[in-house]
Each structure stands twice: as C-alpha cells, then as structure tokens.
Amino acid sequence: MAPETNTPNMPLFRRELWQWLFSSVLAKSLLHPYRSDASVYDVVRQYYRNRPLLTVEEKKPLIRITSRPLNLETPLHHLTQPITSNDTFFVRSRLAIMPTDDAESYRLNIQGTVERPLELTLNDLKTQFEPVSVTAVAQCAGNSMAFFNPPVIPGWNLTHGFMGCATWTGVRVRDILAKAGVKAYARDVVFTGADRPIIDKTPLVEKSFRLAVDQTLDEDLLVAYAMNGQPLPSWNGYPVRLAAPGWYGTYWVKWLESITIIPKEFDGFWMSQAYRVPTHPVEPYQRLRETIPVTRYNVKSVITSPRDNDRVKPMQTINITGVAFDAGNGIRSVDVSIDGGKSWQKARLRPADGHYAWNLWSITITPKTRGKLTIMSQATSITGEIQPEQAIWNPGGYKYNATDSIDLLVSQS
C-alpha cells in the first residue's frame, strides 16, 4: 500500500514509520510482557529498575536517559519537598549544542511586529522591569512515558522524574512587549532558544503563544533569570529562559535569545509537527488524522515515597507521600487506596506555595498481614477534573496522568 499523502493536518514523521513497522511486524514478538498477566508496572520494574546515574557539573547524580543531547531524570527521592533544588532538577535538551554561558555578551532581541525593536542585556532585564517570582511545576510533556500500555514506540524510558517545582524569578513577557509596543495587527509571539543542532537543517527550538485581543499575555508568563533565588543552572537555561506556569515543558524555551511578534499563526516545526496529540482517542499505532498541540497540564498525582517494591514489616507504621498538581486551578483532594483500588481514603494535603506549585500529600498506614499491598493515588482538581484510571494513549507518549501505583511487600525479613 502506498503511503498517504502528507497534508498540514496529517504530518508524516519518522516516528510514525517506526510505529507502523512496530505494529505491523514486531508487536507480537516484542510486546509479550504487556500481553501476559504482568501489569505495566511489572514491566517498568523489570526493564527500568537499574538505569545508570550520571553526574554533570552543577548537578547531583541523576538518571541518564541520553548523553547527546543530554537528558537526565530526577530520582523520585528528590521530589519529596515543596521545592526541588537546582542541583537535582531534571535536564531536558532537544538539541546537542548548548550556547555559551557568557552573561556579559548576552542579548535578548525583541523584534517583528513592534513599534520599537529592543536589544536587552541581562542587566537590562534585572533593572528596567519589575521583578516577579512565581513558584511553579515544570514538567516535560513526555514525563511518565514508560507507563503507557501498550508502550510508545520509539519512546524513552521516562518514569515520573521529568518534573520539578521551583520558584522562578524574572520579567513578565507582557511588560517587555509593552516596552516594545506591539502593533495592532500582531497575532503570535514566538520564542526562540539559542541551542543549536549538529545538522544545520534541524529546526531550531521555537514555541509560540497567541496574543490576547488587548495585546497582552498571561501575567505569569516570565522571562526568567533566576531559579530558587540563584542564577539558572547552565543545563536549565542560563542565563535566561521562558517560564510558562501551567504549560508543558515544551513551551519553557531555554537559553532564550529572541522574542518575535508576527502577524499570523506561527507554523514552525515545534508547533505544527512536533509535540502534538490526536484530537480524538485513537487505537494504538494507528495512522493519525487530526492533531492539536500539547498545551496545559492535566491533573496528576505521583507517589514519591516509599519506593516501589520496598519491603516493610507487619505492624510497621509507614508514611505514604506524594505530589499533586494541575494547570493552576489547584488540587481539591488526593484519594489513596492501599488495596489496589477496592477502597479509598483521603490523604492529608499540604497547602501549595502558589497556584502553579504542587501540593505535597501524605497518609499513614500500618499493614497488619503479610503479602503484597498495592498503593494507588488519584488527584481531583478544584474544578472537578479527576485523574483517570488510564491515560489517553497517543503515539508521542505525551500527557500521561493515569492513577499512580506502587507495590509494597509486607514480610518479616
């Protein structure tokens, strides 16, 4: 059968060719763990338990996903506090060549459909505008990808550690645009990173936001120059990055070098082709018809302690903890089950450090008999959005937010 014609609504990716090959030829031989009695959690335990750690400058040992470009996942034991420290924050890179970290020569260019093009130094950003701080979760769109069932092919072995919560300090994007003077017919704002690919034809990292009718953007969209009161780590965008609270990490452009206002909808690669999900539920590995960009977070909770498959003793008091967040509406409750979903009880919620921060939650249990305990968590937002039992499958492996689950083994040893 000949390939379908490529159209704007039906981009053909290399990923899709792999998915076709996988579903048509390899699925029966390679998917047997998912087709047996084993759960997706059993499979993740088997294949991803001993992932290597890597230490790079400014960071504690993190889980190595790829080396070039560098991608490092945060182990869950670092995600048990309201704020994730800079040296344990995950590293997400799309292109292999990082820009130099010379703050003296740094310039942020504001150009395009504006009255007054600007070239701002790092000092200009710190002295010419009101400094603003927002505590917010940054989460990669592919966080938790490994838990999709059936698996995403090709996919990364990302568990829950491609997220963190930090306090971001910088300048409101709308204040910068006000200084530049946005023209009345402007439509989109495009943010471009200074990282570069090895192959020149690879698209630069560019993401866009739609201008509102009054030519302003959300007041919490920041050009950030500090993270938890310190300069940004090099791996997290130094000297300047975009901080987009409530939006998936694909919009958090690092090493920001330009803001371009344009009079039309932006159709660059990272918006029109990459980081898109189906408009309607699809069968795994089927050819996509219509897609839309990944945008804001869905509601999610994750169990951060104890670790999956930990051994505990009967009558031992155990504190189950985790985090929960959404796109900024807030978390109403987290329900926890200790019997695999048969019954549920409310966890204790710690107030979040702002609309976009995560809530810490906890519950204490005392197992009485030996055996396996399956602990599950399910968050509900203030608007009534409930974390689903199963995530909506999509070929990119994005937006995973299914009810979380770990096992505890209760024994005397």
C-alpha positions as CSV (number, residue, x, y, z in Angstrom):
1,M,0.0,0.0,0.0
2,A,1.4,3.4,-0.9
3,P,1.9,6.0,1.8
4,E,-0.8,8.5,2.3
5,T,-0.3,12.0,1.0
6,N,1.2,14.4,3.5
7,T,-1.1,17.3,4.4
8,P,-0.9,20.1,7.1
9,N,-3.3,18.1,9.3
10,M,-1.6,14.7,8.7
11,P,2.2,15.2,9.0
12,L,4.2,12.0,8.4
13,F,7.0,11.6,10.9
14,R,9.9,9.2,11.2
15,R,8.2,8.2,14.5
16,E,5.1,7.1,12.6
17,L,7.1,4.9,10.3
18,W,8.6,3.2,13.3
19,Q,5.2,2.8,14.8
20,W,3.8,1.3,11.6
21,L,6.8,-1.2,11.5
22,F,6.3,-2.0,15.1
23,S,2.6,-2.6,15.0
24,S,2.7,-4.5,11.7
25,V,5.8,-6.6,12.1
26,L,7.3,-6.6,15.6
27,A,4.4,-6.1,18.0
28,K,3.6,-9.8,18.6
29,S,7.2,-10.8,19.3
30,L,8.2,-7.8,21.4
31,L,5.0,-6.9,23.4
32,H,4.6,-10.2,25.2
33,P,5.2,-8.7,28.7
34,Y,2.2,-6.4,28.1
35,R,0.1,-9.2,26.7
36,S,0.6,-11.5,29.6
37,D,-0.7,-11.2,33.2
38,A,2.1,-8.7,34.1
39,S,0.9,-5.2,34.6
40,V,2.7,-2.2,33.0
41,Y,4.3,-1.5,36.4
42,D,5.8,-5.0,36.5
43,V,7.3,-4.4,33.1
44,V,8.7,-1.0,34.1
45,R,10.2,-2.6,37.2
46,Q,11.8,-5.3,35.1
47,Y,13.4,-3.1,32.4
48,Y,13.9,0.3,34.1
49,R,14.9,-0.5,37.7
50,N,18.7,-0.2,37.2
51,R,19.0,2.8,34.9
52,P,22.5,4.4,35.2
53,L,23.2,7.5,37.1
54,L,25.3,10.4,35.7
55,T,26.9,13.3,37.4
56,V,27.4,16.5,35.5
57,E,28.5,20.0,36.6
58,E,26.0,21.7,38.9
59,K,24.0,18.5,39.3
60,K,23.9,15.6,41.8
61,P,23.7,12.1,40.2
62,L,20.7,11.9,38.0
63,I,19.3,9.1,35.9
64,R,20.9,9.2,32.4
65,I,18.3,9.0,29.6
66,T,20.5,10.2,26.7
67,S,24.0,11.7,26.6
68,R,23.9,13.8,23.5
69,P,21.8,15.8,23.7
70,L,21.9,15.4,27.5
71,N,18.7,14.3,29.2
72,L,18.7,13.4,32.9
73,E,15.7,12.3,35.0
74,T,15.4,13.2,38.7
75,P,15.1,10.2,41.1
76,L,11.8,10.3,43.0
77,H,13.5,10.6,46.4
78,H,14.5,14.1,45.4
79,L,10.8,15.1,44.8
80,T,9.5,14.9,48.3
81,Q,9.8,18.6,49.2
82,P,7.8,21.7,48.2
83,I,10.7,23.0,46.2
84,T,13.1,20.9,44.0
85,S,16.7,22.0,44.5
86,N,18.6,23.3,41.5
87,D,21.2,20.5,41.6
88,T,18.5,17.8,41.5
89,F,16.3,19.4,38.8
90,F,15.8,17.3,35.7
91,V,17.7,18.2,32.5
92,R,15.8,18.2,29.2
93,S,17.7,19.1,25.9
94,R,16.4,18.8,22.4
95,L,19.5,20.0,20.5
96,A,23.0,18.9,21.2
97,I,25.0,22.2,21.2
98,M,24.4,24.4,24.2
99,P,25.1,28.2,23.9
100,T,28.0,29.8,25.8
101,D,27.2,31.0,29.2
102,D,28.7,34.4,28.9
103,A,26.3,36.7,30.7
104,E,28.2,39.8,29.7
105,S,27.6,39.3,26.0
106,Y,24.1,38.1,26.4
107,R,21.4,39.9,24.4
108,L,17.6,39.3,24.2
109,N,16.2,40.6,20.9
110,I,12.6,41.7,20.7
111,Q,11.6,42.1,17.1
112,G,9.0,41.7,14.4
113,T,5.6,43.4,14.5
114,V,6.6,46.0,17.1
115,E,6.9,49.8,17.2
116,R,10.4,49.7,18.9
117,P,12.6,46.7,18.5
118,L,14.7,46.1,21.6
119,E,18.0,44.5,22.4
120,L,18.1,43.8,26.2
121,T,21.1,42.8,28.2
122,L,20.8,40.6,31.3
123,N,21.3,43.7,33.4
124,D,18.5,45.5,31.5
125,L,16.1,42.7,32.4
126,K,17.1,43.0,36.0
127,T,16.9,46.8,36.3
128,Q,14.4,48.1,33.8
129,F,11.5,45.9,34.7
130,E,9.6,44.9,37.8
131,P,11.0,41.6,39.1
132,V,8.3,38.9,39.5
133,S,8.6,35.5,41.2
134,V,6.2,32.5,40.6
135,T,6.5,29.1,42.1
136,A,5.5,26.5,39.5
137,V,5.9,22.9,38.4
138,A,8.0,22.4,35.2
139,Q,7.0,19.1,33.6
140,C,8.2,17.5,30.4
141,A,5.3,16.6,28.1
142,G,6.8,13.1,27.9
143,N,7.1,12.7,31.7
144,S,5.9,9.1,32.8
145,M,6.0,7.9,29.2
146,A,7.3,4.5,30.2
147,F,3.9,3.7,31.8
148,F,1.8,3.8,28.6
149,N,0.3,0.4,27.9
150,P,0.9,-0.6,25.1
151,P,4.2,1.2,25.0
152,V,5.1,4.1,22.8
153,I,7.5,3.1,20.1
154,P,10.0,4.5,19.7
155,G,9.9,6.0,23.2
156,W,12.1,7.0,26.1
157,N,12.2,5.1,29.4
158,L,10.9,8.1,31.3
159,T,9.3,7.4,34.6
160,H,8.0,10.1,36.9
161,G,11.1,12.2,37.4
162,F,11.0,14.6,34.4
163,M,9.3,17.2,36.6
164,G,10.2,19.5,39.4
165,C,8.8,22.5,41.4
166,A,10.8,25.7,41.7
167,T,10.5,29.4,42.3
168,W,11.2,31.3,39.0
169,T,12.1,35.0,39.1
170,G,12.2,37.3,36.1
171,V,10.3,39.7,34.0
172,R,6.7,39.5,32.7
173,V,6.7,38.9,29.0
174,R,3.8,41.4,28.7
175,D,5.9,44.1,30.3
176,I,8.7,43.6,27.7
177,L,6.1,43.7,24.9
178,A,4.6,46.9,26.4
179,K,8.1,48.5,26.2
180,A,8.5,47.4,22.6
181,G,5.0,48.5,21.6
182,V,3.1,45.7,19.9
183,K,1.3,46.7,16.7
184,A,-2.5,46.3,16.4
185,Y,-2.4,43.5,13.8
186,A,0.1,41.3,15.7
187,R,-1.1,37.7,16.3
188,D,1.5,35.3,17.7
189,V,4.6,35.7,19.9
190,V,7.5,33.3,19.0
191,F,10.2,32.4,21.5
192,T,13.5,31.1,20.1
193,G,16.2,29.2,22.0
194,A,20.0,29.7,21.4
195,D,20.8,26.0,21.5
196,R,21.9,24.6,18.1
197,P,21.7,21.3,16.3
198,I,24.6,19.3,14.9
199,I,23.0,19.2,11.5
200,D,22.1,22.6,10.1
201,K,18.8,21.5,8.7
202,T,17.4,20.5,12.1
203,P,14.8,23.1,13.2
204,L,15.7,25.5,16.0
205,V,13.7,25.3,19.2
206,E,10.8,27.7,18.7
207,K,7.5,27.9,20.5
208,S,4.7,30.4,20.2
209,F,1.8,31.8,22.3
210,R,-1.3,33.5,21.0
211,L,-1.6,37.2,21.8
212,A,-4.9,38.2,23.5
213,V,-7.2,40.7,22.0
214,D,-5.7,43.5,24.1
215,Q,-2.2,42.5,23.0
216,T,-1.2,41.2,26.4
217,L,-0.2,37.7,27.6
218,D,-0.8,35.9,30.9
219,E,0.8,37.9,33.7
220,D,2.6,34.7,34.9
221,L,4.5,34.1,31.7
222,L,8.0,35.1,32.5
223,V,11.4,35.6,31.0
224,A,13.2,34.0,34.0
225,Y,16.8,34.7,35.0
226,A,16.7,33.1,38.5
227,M,15.7,29.7,39.9
228,N,15.1,29.3,43.6
229,G,16.9,32.6,44.3
230,Q,20.0,31.6,42.3
231,P,21.1,32.1,38.6
232,L,19.7,29.4,36.4
233,P,21.9,26.3,36.1
234,S,23.5,26.1,32.7
235,W,21.6,22.9,32.0
236,N,18.3,24.6,32.8
237,G,18.7,27.6,30.5
238,Y,21.3,30.1,31.9
239,P,21.3,33.0,31.6
240,V,17.6,33.4,30.6
241,R,14.7,31.1,29.8
242,L,11.0,31.2,29.4
243,A,8.9,30.1,32.4
244,A,5.3,29.2,31.4
245,P,3.5,28.1,34.5
246,G,0.7,25.5,33.8
247,W,2.1,24.7,30.4
248,Y,4.0,21.6,29.5
249,G,7.8,21.9,29.3
250,T,7.9,22.1,25.6
251,Y,6.9,25.8,26.0
252,W,9.6,26.5,28.5
253,V,12.2,27.6,26.0
254,K,15.7,27.5,27.4
255,W,18.6,29.8,26.6
256,L,16.2,32.3,25.2
257,E,17.7,34.5,22.5
258,S,14.7,36.2,20.8
259,I,11.1,37.1,21.1
260,T,9.5,37.7,17.7
261,I,6.0,39.1,17.3
262,I,4.4,38.0,14.0
263,P,1.1,39.0,12.3
264,K,0.0,35.4,11.6
265,E,-0.2,32.0,13.2
266,F,3.2,30.5,13.8
267,D,3.7,27.3,11.9
268,G,7.2,26.3,12.9
269,F,8.2,22.6,13.3
270,W,7.9,22.5,17.1
271,M,4.3,23.8,16.9
272,S,2.9,22.4,13.6
273,Q,4.5,18.9,13.6
274,A,6.2,18.0,16.9
275,Y,4.5,17.8,20.4
276,R,1.0,17.1,19.1
277,V,-1.7,14.8,20.2
278,P,-4.8,13.3,18.5
279,T,-8.0,15.4,18.6
280,H,-9.9,12.2,19.4
281,P,-8.9,8.9,21.1
282,V,-7.1,6.6,18.7
283,E,-6.2,2.9,18.6
284,P,-2.5,2.3,19.4
285,Y,-0.2,2.5,16.4
286,Q,-2.9,3.7,14.0
287,R,-2.2,6.5,11.5
288,L,-3.2,9.8,12.9
289,R,-5.8,12.0,11.1
290,E,-6.0,15.2,13.1
291,T,-3.8,16.5,15.8
292,I,-3.5,19.5,18.1
293,P,-0.5,20.9,20.0
294,V,0.2,19.8,23.5
295,T,-0.8,22.7,25.8
296,R,-1.6,22.9,29.5
297,Y,-1.1,20.3,32.2
298,N,-3.8,17.8,33.1
299,V,-4.4,16.8,36.8
300,K,-1.8,14.4,38.2
301,S,-0.6,12.8,41.4
302,V,2.6,10.7,41.9
303,I,3.6,8.6,44.8
304,T,7.2,9.7,45.8
305,S,7.8,7.6,48.9
306,P,8.3,4.8,49.8
307,R,9.8,3.2,46.7
308,D,8.0,0.7,44.6
309,N,8.7,-2.9,45.7
310,D,10.1,-1.8,49.1
311,R,9.9,-4.4,51.8
312,V,8.1,-3.5,55.1
313,K,7.2,-5.4,58.2
314,P,3.7,-6.2,59.6
315,M,2.6,-3.5,62.1
316,Q,5.2,-1.1,60.9
317,T,4.0,2.5,60.6
318,I,4.5,3.7,57.0
319,N,4.1,7.2,55.7
320,I,3.0,7.3,52.1
321,T,3.8,10.6,50.4
322,G,3.5,12.2,47.0
323,V,2.8,15.3,45.0
324,A,-0.2,16.5,43.1
325,F,-0.7,19.4,40.7
326,D,-2.7,20.7,37.7
327,A,-2.5,23.6,35.3
328,G,-3.1,26.2,38.0
329,N,-6.6,25.7,39.2
330,G,-5.5,23.9,42.4
331,I,-5.9,20.5,44.0
332,R,-9.1,19.7,45.9
333,S,-8.1,16.3,47.2
334,V,-6.0,13.2,46.8
335,D,-7.5,9.8,47.4
336,V,-5.3,6.9,48.3
337,S,-6.0,3.2,48.1
338,I,-4.0,0.5,49.9
339,D,-5.9,-2.4,48.5
340,G,-5.5,-2.0,44.7
341,G,-8.4,0.3,44.2
342,K,-11.1,-1.5,46.2
343,S,-11.4,1.2,48.8
344,W,-10.2,4.8,49.1
345,Q,-9.4,7.3,51.8
346,K,-8.4,11.0,51.8
347,A,-4.8,12.0,52.1
348,R,-3.6,15.0,54.1
349,L,-2.8,17.9,51.8
350,R,-0.1,20.5,52.5
351,P,-1.1,23.9,51.1
352,A,0.7,24.6,47.8
353,D,3.2,27.5,47.5
354,G,1.0,29.2,44.8
355,H,-1.5,28.3,42.1
356,Y,1.1,26.6,39.9
357,A,3.1,24.8,42.6
358,W,2.4,21.2,43.6
359,N,0.7,20.0,46.8
360,L,2.5,17.6,49.0
361,W,0.2,14.9,50.3
362,S,0.6,12.1,52.8
363,I,-1.2,9.3,54.5
364,T,-0.1,6.9,57.3
365,I,-0.8,3.2,57.1
366,T,0.0,0.2,59.3
367,P,-0.1,-3.1,57.4
368,K,-1.3,-6.0,59.6
369,T,-0.7,-9.1,57.5
370,R,2.0,-10.4,55.2
371,G,1.6,-10.1,51.4
372,K,1.6,-7.5,48.7
373,L,0.0,-4.1,49.2
374,T,-0.9,-2.2,46.0
375,I,-0.9,1.6,46.9
376,M,-2.7,3.9,44.5
377,S,-3.2,7.7,44.3
378,Q,-5.8,9.7,42.5
379,A,-6.0,13.5,42.5
380,T,-9.0,15.7,41.9
381,S,-8.7,19.4,41.0
382,I,-10.8,22.3,42.4
383,T,-12.6,22.4,39.0
384,G,-13.5,18.7,39.3
385,E,-11.0,17.2,36.9
386,I,-10.2,13.7,38.2
387,Q,-7.0,11.8,37.5
388,P,-8.2,8.9,35.3
389,E,-7.6,5.2,35.8
390,Q,-5.9,5.0,32.4
391,A,-4.1,7.7,30.4
392,I,-5.3,8.5,26.9
393,W,-2.9,6.7,24.6
394,N,-1.1,8.8,22.0
395,P,1.8,8.0,19.7
396,G,4.1,10.7,21.2
397,G,3.8,9.4,24.7
398,Y,2.6,12.8,26.0
399,K,0.5,14.0,28.9
400,Y,0.5,10.7,30.9
401,N,-1.6,11.1,34.1
402,A,-3.1,7.8,35.0
403,T,-3.7,6.9,38.6
404,D,-0.3,6.2,40.1
405,S,0.5,2.8,41.7
406,I,3.3,1.1,43.7
407,D,3.6,-2.2,45.5
408,L,4.8,-2.8,49.0
409,L,5.9,-6.3,50.1
410,V,4.9,-7.0,53.7
411,S,7.2,-9.6,55.2
412,Q,9.2,-10.4,58.3
413,S,12.6,-10.2,56.5
